Amino acid sequence: MLCDFDGTITAQDVTDLVLSKLAAPEWLHVEELWRSGAIGSGECMRRQVALMRCGWSELDDLLDRIDVEPGFVAFARGCARMGLRLEIVSDGLDYAIRRILGKRRLDLPIRANRLLRGEDGRWSLATPFADARCLNGAAHCKCWSGGSAPVRYTVVIGDGRSDMCVAERADLVFAKQGAEAPSPLLRHCGNLGLPHVAFTSFDDLGRALEAHFAQWRMRAAS
């Protein structure tokens, strides 16, 4: 299973929160360039990360105040009990994801952009999962990086634009329902007729996933 992080496991976009609190105000101008289509999301993130003005301790203090969605920790542990591999596949920051999940004693495989800080104190972004074929110019092209292990059945869990291309290659998508309107991923799945299930909480998702895989295993065994 491939699970998004920002906006899915957390209610807020962690990268945007970090930039809003710890980056120079110019990050908003870069954001507008991306929204207008002038630059891809990968170029956007690289420029924005370079505008961060903080040290590791300031970053840690902010990340430690970010919570995960209710039910996620139990969901992750439930996946392990069912023998389901849960992998975080994110266009966000690897350090932030590890810090937040580590506080919950969760050790999950993670594919995300690499946050770096040089000896001169400047921040930069390494993008080991970028791909020239990405239509969105993403820093992490989830569509092509996929997961780190071959699987017989691919499930995608997400909410936003960065999840759309990989959703089109999945056997099943669990798309998070927005607080006031369908999420971009949920609308995308509906528009294309992709096999998907909407969810509002990880408690609901855990029950739906357990029931789905019980049926799938019965069909596979018959």
Backbone bond lengths (Angstrom), bond angles and torsions (degrees), N, CA, C in turn:
res aa  C-N    CA-C-N  psi(-1)  N-CA   C-N-CA  omega(-1)  CA-C   N-CA-C  phi
1 M - - - 1.452 - - 1.510 109.57 -
2 L 1.323 115.42 135.01 1.461 121.67 179.67 1.524 108.65 -109.43
3 C 1.328 116.71 120.12 1.466 120.74 -174.50 1.523 111.23 -120.43
4 D 1.303 115.72 128.88 1.457 122.75 172.66 1.526 109.23 -67.15
5 F 1.336 116.95 163.66 1.463 120.53 -179.59 1.524 112.20 -112.88
6 D 1.352 117.24 -69.03 1.464 121.31 -176.01 1.526 110.88 -62.42
7 G 1.324 116.73 122.99 1.455 120.98 178.43 1.512 113.79 84.24
8 T 1.336 116.80 -10.01 1.464 120.91 178.14 1.524 109.83 -111.71
9 I 1.321 116.59 -62.69 1.463 120.55 175.81 1.524 110.10 -77.13
10 T 1.321 116.31 -33.68 1.466 121.38 172.30 1.523 108.31 -107.86
11 A 1.324 116.19 149.83 1.466 119.45 179.20 1.519 111.06 -71.72
12 Q 1.327 117.31 -29.11 1.457 122.13 -176.73 1.522 110.65 -108.38
13 D 1.319 115.31 162.29 1.453 120.84 174.20 1.522 107.51 -80.85
14 V 1.329 116.70 110.54 1.463 121.29 -174.64 1.522 111.00 -64.15
15 T 1.322 117.20 -41.16 1.462 119.86 -179.19 1.520 110.78 -61.86
16 D 1.316 117.34 -44.65 1.470 120.15 178.47 1.525 111.13 -62.72
17 L 1.325 117.24 -38.44 1.462 119.99 178.99 1.529 110.57 -64.80
18 V 1.320 116.81 -44.09 1.466 120.47 178.64 1.526 110.16 -59.95
19 L 1.323 116.60 -44.92 1.466 120.08 -178.91 1.524 111.05 -66.09
20 S 1.331 117.02 -40.76 1.466 119.94 -177.36 1.528 111.83 -65.81
21 K 1.339 116.58 -29.34 1.462 120.78 -177.13 1.522 113.10 -96.16
22 L 1.345 117.21 -30.65 1.460 119.26 -166.83 1.531 114.76 -125.99
23 A 1.326 118.24 5.47 1.466 120.66 -179.59 1.520 110.90 -114.77
24 A 1.312 115.76 159.79 1.463 120.94 175.16 1.530 109.10 -63.69
25 P 1.340 117.56 150.38 1.475 120.86 -175.15 1.525 114.28 -58.04
26 E 1.319 117.25 -19.34 1.464 120.23 -179.11 1.526 112.97 -61.87
27 W 1.326 117.33 -13.76 1.458 119.00 -179.74 1.530 110.90 -61.38
28 L 1.334 116.53 -28.66 1.463 120.08 179.42 1.526 111.61 -69.17
29 H 1.335 116.96 -35.34 1.464 120.64 176.71 1.526 110.02 -64.42
30 V 1.330 116.49 -41.46 1.461 120.45 177.45 1.528 110.41 -62.83
31 E 1.331 115.86 -38.80 1.464 120.69 178.11 1.529 110.89 -60.43
32 E 1.313 116.58 -41.31 1.469 120.50 178.99 1.518 111.59 -65.42
33 L 1.328 117.36 -36.26 1.467 120.43 176.34 1.529 110.34 -61.18
34 W 1.334 115.72 -40.63 1.465 119.45 178.39 1.526 110.87 -67.65
35 R 1.325 116.77 -45.85 1.462 120.02 -178.46 1.524 111.99 -62.07
36 S 1.322 116.89 -31.36 1.459 121.01 179.56 1.523 112.55 -80.31
37 G 1.327 116.82 -9.44 1.455 120.59 -179.17 1.510 113.84 88.83
38 A 1.322 117.65 5.89 1.468 121.10 -178.33 1.524 111.77 -70.54
39 I 1.333 117.40 -31.09 1.463 122.00 177.39 1.518 109.04 -136.11
40 G 1.331 116.19 158.22 1.453 120.73 177.23 1.512 110.85 -80.35
41 S 1.330 116.21 170.00 1.462 119.98 -177.00 1.523 111.97 -66.82
42 G 1.334 117.06 -30.77 1.455 119.72 178.30 1.511 112.01 -65.70
43 E 1.327 117.00 -48.17 1.469 121.39 177.60 1.525 110.12 -62.68
44 C 1.312 116.46 -37.79 1.459 121.24 178.24 1.524 110.56 -59.05
45 M 1.325 117.16 -49.87 1.458 120.40 -177.64 1.521 112.15 -65.86
46 R 1.321 117.27 -39.58 1.458 119.62 179.89 1.528 110.94 -62.03
47 R 1.332 116.41 -43.54 1.466 120.04 178.43 1.525 111.36 -65.69
48 Q 1.318 116.55 -40.43 1.461 119.89 -176.48 1.530 111.99 -69.84
49 V 1.314 116.62 -42.43 1.464 119.37 179.11 1.525 111.15 -61.04
50 A 1.325 116.67 -36.23 1.466 120.66 178.44 1.523 112.05 -63.54
51 L 1.329 117.64 -16.56 1.467 122.43 -179.90 1.528 112.99 -91.71
52 M 1.324 117.67 -0.08 1.464 119.94 179.09 1.525 110.30 -65.78
53 R 1.323 115.75 137.32 1.469 121.82 -177.45 1.536 108.61 -128.35
54 C 1.312 116.47 76.48 1.460 120.44 -177.65 1.518 109.29 -162.05
55 G 1.324 115.83 174.19 1.449 122.02 172.37 1.515 110.19 -109.49
56 W 1.328 116.25 178.69 1.461 119.90 -179.07 1.527 111.94 -61.20
57 S 1.322 116.86 -40.11 1.466 119.51 -176.67 1.525 111.75 -64.70
58 E 1.337 116.78 -39.83 1.466 119.83 177.58 1.517 110.84 -65.08
59 L 1.326 115.59 -40.63 1.464 119.77 178.35 1.526 110.36 -63.73
60 D 1.328 116.74 -44.96 1.468 120.38 179.86 1.529 111.23 -60.95
61 D 1.325 116.95 -42.20 1.465 120.24 179.89 1.525 111.12 -58.57
62 L 1.326 116.47 -40.19 1.461 120.33 179.21 1.528 110.98 -70.20
63 L 1.322 116.98 -46.75 1.460 120.69 -177.56 1.524 111.75 -62.91
64 D 1.323 116.52 -33.91 1.466 119.68 -178.17 1.520 112.77 -70.42
65 R 1.314 117.22 -11.84 1.469 120.46 177.47 1.530 112.53 -95.58
66 I 1.315 116.60 -1.57 1.464 120.98 -179.60 1.523 109.79 -90.17
67 D 1.298 116.71 130.64 1.460 120.79 -179.30 1.519 110.46 -102.64
68 V 1.312 115.16 160.20 1.466 120.67 173.96 1.521 108.20 -96.75
69 E 1.312 115.80 163.74 1.457 120.51 -179.43 1.538 110.41 -62.71
70 P 1.337 117.05 142.37 1.471 119.78 177.19 1.529 110.63 -55.84
71 G 1.299 115.46 136.25 1.460 120.34 177.73 1.506 114.61 92.21
72 F 1.355 118.73 -11.62 1.465 118.02 -175.53 1.516 112.73 -68.37
73 V 1.328 117.30 -42.54 1.464 119.47 -178.42 1.533 110.04 -60.07
74 A 1.326 117.13 -45.63 1.463 120.90 178.09 1.529 110.26 -63.78
75 F 1.327 117.25 -37.74 1.462 121.15 178.55 1.524 110.68 -61.89
76 A 1.342 116.55 -47.52 1.466 120.54 -178.69 1.520 111.09 -61.43
77 R 1.315 116.70 -41.50 1.459 120.02 179.92 1.524 111.04 -70.97
78 G 1.334 116.03 -32.51 1.456 119.52 175.99 1.522 112.01 -65.87
79 C 1.321 116.81 -37.55 1.473 120.67 176.64 1.518 110.48 -60.41
80 A 1.332 115.92 -42.86 1.465 119.99 179.05 1.530 110.82 -62.16
81 R 1.327 116.79 -41.50 1.473 119.65 179.30 1.518 111.68 -64.13
82 M 1.344 116.91 -33.76 1.471 120.78 179.94 1.522 112.60 -82.28
83 G 1.347 116.13 -3.07 1.458 119.57 -178.87 1.516 113.16 77.02
84 L 1.337 117.09 22.65 1.463 121.89 -179.88 1.523 109.20 -98.28
85 R 1.316 116.44 129.91 1.463 121.18 179.96 1.529 109.03 -82.05
86 L 1.319 116.54 119.08 1.462 122.90 178.27 1.518 108.04 -106.88
87 E 1.319 116.46 119.53 1.463 121.54 -177.72 1.529 109.65 -123.82
88 I 1.321 116.31 132.92 1.457 121.21 177.21 1.517 108.66 -83.77
89 V 1.317 116.22 121.20 1.467 122.25 179.25 1.521 106.59 -124.01
90 S 1.330 115.88 104.16 1.461 120.31 -166.68 1.520 112.12 -131.68
91 D 1.334 115.18 149.04 1.463 121.29 171.67 1.529 109.95 -93.54
92 G 1.346 116.01 15.98 1.453 121.56 179.56 1.520 112.13 -97.00
93 L 1.325 115.91 -152.17 1.462 123.06 -172.96 1.523 110.73 -103.69
94 D 1.331 116.44 123.75 1.461 119.94 -176.90 1.522 112.85 -59.94
95 Y 1.323 116.30 -40.15 1.466 119.65 -177.80 1.529 110.47 -62.41
96 A 1.311 116.51 -43.59 1.461 120.42 -179.76 1.525 111.00 -62.89
97 I 1.318 116.78 -42.91 1.465 120.66 -179.19 1.518 110.80 -63.20
98 R 1.330 116.46 -47.03 1.468 119.81 -179.47 1.528 111.65 -63.97
99 R 1.323 116.18 -38.95 1.465 119.82 -179.62 1.533 110.28 -64.21
100 I 1.312 116.51 -46.62 1.466 120.93 -176.75 1.528 111.36 -68.50
101 L 1.330 117.51 -44.28 1.464 119.72 179.65 1.522 110.80 -71.33
102 G 1.329 116.79 -34.62 1.461 119.96 179.81 1.510 112.61 -62.10
103 K 1.330 116.59 -32.74 1.461 120.32 177.33 1.532 110.88 -65.10
104 R 1.335 116.27 -22.29 1.475 120.93 178.42 1.525 111.44 -100.17
105 R 1.335 116.85 10.42 1.459 123.01 179.77 1.524 112.05 58.60
106 L 1.319 115.37 39.50 1.458 121.38 176.60 1.530 108.70 -109.63
107 D 1.305 115.88 124.95 1.459 121.85 178.59 1.524 107.97 -116.06
108 L 1.336 115.80 91.87 1.462 121.41 -176.91 1.520 109.74 -113.63
109 P 1.333 117.79 149.45 1.468 119.20 173.44 1.527 109.67 -63.46
110 I 1.323 115.45 138.56 1.469 120.70 -174.43 1.525 109.73 -132.00
111 R 1.317 115.63 132.18 1.465 122.32 169.16 1.518 107.25 -120.44
112 A 1.320 115.94 115.30 1.464 120.55 -177.29 1.524 108.68 -158.73
113 N 1.308 116.07 175.58 1.453 120.89 177.22 1.522 110.00 -72.27
114 R 1.335 115.94 146.68 1.462 121.22 -173.67 1.527 110.50 -95.81
115 L 1.318 116.41 119.66 1.460 121.95 178.07 1.523 109.50 -86.64
116 L 1.329 116.36 126.90 1.466 122.15 -176.29 1.522 110.34 -127.52
117 R 1.330 116.09 150.55 1.464 121.21 174.19 1.516 108.81 -136.28
118 G 1.331 115.72 123.42 1.452 120.85 -177.65 1.519 112.76 -79.15
119 E 1.336 115.58 172.34 1.461 120.68 178.77 1.529 111.80 -63.30
120 D 1.334 116.53 -23.14 1.461 120.25 178.17 1.527 112.26 -82.55
121 G 1.343 117.73 1.66 1.455 121.69 178.72 1.509 114.70 86.56
122 R 1.324 117.52 0.21 1.465 120.31 -179.38 1.521 110.63 -85.33
123 W 1.340 113.75 141.22 1.457 120.97 179.86 1.524 110.71 -93.45
124 S 1.319 115.58 149.04 1.466 120.36 176.42 1.523 108.80 -148.68
125 L 1.310 115.29 169.16 1.459 121.94 -176.73 1.517 109.50 -125.54
126 A 1.318 116.43 123.54 1.462 121.73 171.38 1.518 108.10 -97.57
127 T 1.332 116.16 140.01 1.473 120.27 -174.47 1.531 110.07 -124.65
128 P 1.343 117.13 73.63 1.466 120.17 -177.06 1.517 114.11 -66.94
129 F 1.336 117.59 -14.42 1.466 120.42 -177.90 1.531 111.96 -112.10
130 A 1.317 116.80 18.95 1.463 119.88 173.83 1.526 108.92 -72.66
131 D 1.321 116.42 156.13 1.459 120.63 179.62 1.520 109.22 -148.88
132 A 1.319 116.15 132.08 1.460 120.90 -177.78 1.525 112.39 -62.09
133 R 1.318 117.63 -19.67 1.467 121.02 -179.39 1.520 112.73 -80.51
134 C 1.330 117.29 -8.60 1.466 119.95 -175.92 1.524 110.86 -65.76
135 L 1.326 116.38 124.62 1.456 121.29 -178.01 1.519 112.35 -70.47
136 N 1.344 116.96 -22.93 1.455 120.65 -179.11 1.522 113.26 -97.72
137 G 1.329 116.69 0.10 1.458 119.31 -177.16 1.507 112.11 60.34
138 A 1.342 116.91 35.67 1.458 121.58 -174.94 1.514 111.54 -70.10
139 A 1.325 116.29 152.10 1.459 120.76 173.52 1.528 109.68 -66.49
140 H 1.332 116.04 -37.04 1.453 122.01 174.99 1.517 107.50 -124.73
141 C 1.313 116.19 108.61 1.458 120.05 178.48 1.519 108.80 -85.27
142 K 1.314 116.69 97.59 1.461 121.24 -177.02 1.520 111.67 -62.24
143 C 1.321 116.02 -30.33 1.452 120.99 -176.95 1.527 111.03 -60.42
144 W 1.343 116.23 -39.83 1.455 119.79 -175.44 1.522 113.01 -97.78
145 S 1.325 117.65 -26.25 1.471 117.77 -179.93 1.518 110.84 -77.95
146 G 1.346 116.09 -35.66 1.453 119.63 179.76 1.509 111.91 55.49
147 G 1.308 116.52 -146.84 1.455 121.07 178.04 1.512 110.73 -100.12
148 S 1.311 115.66 176.93 1.460 119.79 -176.75 1.523 112.85 -93.64
149 A 1.318 117.40 1.63 1.462 120.03 179.83 1.528 109.05 -140.89
150 P 1.358 117.22 143.68 1.458 119.35 177.54 1.526 110.85 -66.27
151 V 1.321 116.13 142.78 1.465 120.44 -178.39 1.517 109.65 -135.15
152 R 1.338 115.28 157.41 1.457 120.71 177.47 1.519 110.80 -86.76
153 Y 1.309 116.19 -24.12 1.468 120.59 -172.67 1.520 107.60 -146.12
154 T 1.324 117.01 122.76 1.467 120.82 -174.45 1.513 111.12 -106.30
155 V 1.322 115.54 125.47 1.463 123.01 175.55 1.521 107.90 -115.48
156 V 1.327 116.11 133.16 1.461 121.78 177.20 1.526 108.57 -114.46
157 I 1.330 115.91 134.88 1.466 122.34 176.68 1.521 107.32 -121.34
158 G 1.337 117.85 123.27 1.453 118.54 -178.18 1.511 112.98 -170.25
159 D 1.349 113.49 -168.17 1.463 117.89 -177.32 1.521 114.33 -146.23
160 G 1.337 118.04 -22.74 1.461 117.95 -166.66 1.515 116.62 -123.61
161 R 1.325 114.08 -166.75 1.465 121.49 -175.22 1.518 112.92 -62.83
162 S 1.332 117.20 -35.81 1.459 119.32 -177.41 1.529 112.56 -68.90
163 D 1.325 117.13 -12.17 1.467 121.31 -179.76 1.527 113.07 -95.36
164 M 1.327 116.77 -6.68 1.462 119.37 -169.99 1.523 113.44 -68.35
165 C 1.331 117.46 -44.61 1.469 117.86 -175.16 1.528 111.05 -68.17
166 V 1.325 117.71 -42.21 1.458 119.28 -179.73 1.524 110.48 -69.70
167 A 1.334 117.61 -27.90 1.465 120.43 176.91 1.520 111.11 -61.87
168 E 1.323 116.35 -32.53 1.463 120.15 -178.85 1.523 112.17 -71.22
169 R 1.338 117.37 -14.58 1.460 121.93 179.09 1.524 112.21 -103.82
170 A 1.323 116.87 -0.90 1.468 120.98 -174.39 1.525 111.64 -87.65
171 D 1.324 115.01 157.44 1.459 120.50 172.56 1.522 111.11 -78.00
172 L 1.344 115.96 -30.55 1.458 120.97 179.86 1.524 109.23 -154.47
173 V 1.330 115.77 141.09 1.469 121.89 178.13 1.520 109.26 -119.10
174 F 1.316 115.52 131.50 1.457 121.38 167.48 1.524 106.47 -102.83
175 A 1.323 116.49 109.68 1.464 122.18 -174.30 1.524 109.50 -105.28
176 K 1.314 115.95 125.33 1.463 120.93 -177.94 1.522 110.38 -69.86
177 Q 1.316 115.08 134.40 1.458 121.53 176.29 1.521 108.65 -80.51
178 G 1.328 118.04 130.97 1.447 121.07 178.41 1.518 111.75 -67.74
179 A 1.337 115.75 163.35 1.466 120.21 -178.01 1.521 111.65 -63.54
180 E 1.330 116.79 -37.36 1.469 119.98 -176.79 1.523 113.09 -122.30
181 A 1.323 117.31 -14.75 1.470 121.11 -177.78 1.519 108.32 -154.29
182 P 1.338 117.88 162.00 1.465 119.79 177.49 1.529 110.86 -57.07
183 S 1.315 116.56 141.18 1.461 120.39 177.75 1.522 109.63 -67.96
184 P 1.337 117.95 160.66 1.475 120.20 177.24 1.523 112.65 -54.99
185 L 1.337 117.22 -39.05 1.463 119.40 179.80 1.519 110.90 -67.77
186 L 1.318 117.65 -40.36 1.462 120.50 179.75 1.522 110.68 -63.45
187 R 1.318 117.62 -42.11 1.471 120.76 177.13 1.521 110.44 -64.00
188 H 1.325 117.05 -41.34 1.468 121.92 -179.12 1.527 110.49 -61.33
189 C 1.322 116.39 -46.51 1.462 119.94 179.83 1.523 111.25 -62.72
190 G 1.328 115.88 -40.74 1.459 119.50 178.66 1.512 112.22 -65.47
191 N 1.325 117.12 -42.58 1.469 121.26 -178.75 1.527 112.11 -64.21
192 L 1.343 116.75 -36.06 1.468 120.52 -177.24 1.529 112.99 -95.39
193 G 1.323 116.30 -3.79 1.459 119.04 -179.23 1.523 113.09 68.82
194 L 1.331 117.55 31.64 1.461 121.35 179.37 1.535 109.91 -76.06
195 P 1.315 118.52 146.26 1.467 120.43 177.37 1.528 109.81 -65.01
196 H 1.314 116.34 116.61 1.460 118.97 -174.64 1.521 111.38 -152.98
197 V 1.325 114.59 160.33 1.460 123.05 175.69 1.525 106.95 -133.31
198 A 1.328 117.06 131.09 1.457 121.08 176.51 1.530 109.09 -82.71
199 F 1.342 115.64 144.77 1.462 118.60 175.75 1.523 109.56 -140.40
200 T 1.318 115.46 152.47 1.460 120.88 179.84 1.523 112.55 -112.68
201 S 1.338 117.83 -22.59 1.460 120.94 -179.71 1.521 109.33 -144.84
202 F 1.327 115.89 158.51 1.454 119.57 178.65 1.526 111.70 -73.08
203 D 1.317 117.53 -21.08 1.468 119.27 173.01 1.523 109.67 -64.91
204 D 1.336 116.68 -47.28 1.462 121.17 177.34 1.524 110.73 -63.21
205 L 1.327 115.99 -42.29 1.461 120.45 -178.45 1.524 111.25 -63.15
206 G 1.318 116.94 -40.88 1.457 119.82 179.21 1.521 112.37 -60.51
207 R 1.323 116.39 -43.43 1.464 119.98 178.95 1.522 111.29 -66.48
208 A 1.325 116.23 -42.71 1.471 119.94 179.87 1.525 111.08 -64.98
209 L 1.321 116.41 -40.02 1.462 120.44 -179.15 1.523 111.18 -66.71
210 E 1.319 116.27 -42.74 1.465 119.84 179.97 1.527 110.76 -62.41
211 A 1.325 116.65 -42.71 1.461 120.09 179.00 1.522 111.01 -66.33
212 H 1.337 117.06 -40.81 1.462 120.76 -178.25 1.522 110.85 -64.01
213 F 1.331 117.12 -46.23 1.458 118.83 -177.20 1.521 112.20 -72.57
214 A 1.307 118.08 -26.93 1.461 120.08 174.48 1.531 109.75 -63.61
215 Q 1.339 116.56 -42.52 1.461 121.40 178.24 1.525 110.39 -68.41
216 W 1.342 117.01 -41.85 1.468 120.91 -178.92 1.530 111.32 -62.34
217 R 1.333 116.10 -41.77 1.458 119.61 -179.41 1.523 110.93 -67.81
218 M 1.345 117.09 -34.78 1.458 119.74 176.90 1.521 110.61 -64.54
219 R 1.347 116.60 -42.51 1.465 119.75 178.66 1.518 111.38 -66.22
220 A 1.340 116.53 -39.78 1.458 120.06 -178.88 1.521 111.75 -66.96
221 A 1.329 115.47 -30.57 1.477 119.08 -178.79 1.527 112.76 -82.18
222 S 1.334 117.40 -17.15 1.469 119.88 -175.89 1.534 111.76 -83.68
